[in-house]
């Protein structure tokens, strides 16, 4: 009897605790293959000065991204991260301080990384980027089933594998991938233009990916027109430029993602629907190697299981650059997002624990 009472009290307490968040909307942003090294140290001097990794004008690149100290370089590379998130939110993953973020999976590439993050679960069977529809349920489809959130959970992706990773065939969520236009009878002019631009973008990296700027245009115009509650954006430029060994464009990729996140945050903070009740969480799907292995990732590139995470929103205490010697994993992000939205994520598999330090 005592045990029953205790269980009942704990249930009441946990429901009460879950209901107390201020977050009503969440934006999850994945940045494919963005290393923690660039986030926390800025441009890497060796790679930056290696001719074969550079195609753009070196004077212009120096002005854009070079500085004597890591502080200077990282602020130039990612001004929104260091001027806004570092002052109002939290940045995890500076290994120079012993603050560790890792993927739990043993593969260190894209489908397994995203699946781990979005499902909150590392499944050993998910071992290929060509893996068919994901059998594991993800936090987005969980949220999409909750009262008031139905049809208000959307994904815009620069890589077409997201349709399989999120298994849209199973859950019917809007998962917009390269080559697809946003449909609807009442599209705004901005949405129509974003749709049209897709016809004219160079297929620089092939048909399975599109440039992040276009994914952003589709996302931003959709948000302004429809006010979704949960937005998931999947950016891919950095990984593509990384594999091509173009370090200058890889840095541009980081800089532009930073700018697009800033644009989104500033828009949301000016819109009463989102203002002060929206949390943005940003992370990669894996890291990359170091030295000349920076172009690659996977088990052949040591250190590419090292990642990072940024968060800003009304429930997150100011922590800035997190300095505690601690370890977190990507499989904890899904439950953290669910908890921010006031839910406990349950699925057809176990789910990683939420990150306590993200909450006040
Ligand atoms: Zn990747």
Boltz pocket constraint, residues with backbone or C-beta under 6 A from the ligand:
constraints:
  - pocket:
      binder: B
      contacts: [[A, 32], [A, 33], [A, 109], [A, 110], [A, 111], [A, 239], [A, 285], [A, 286]]
      max_distance: 6.0
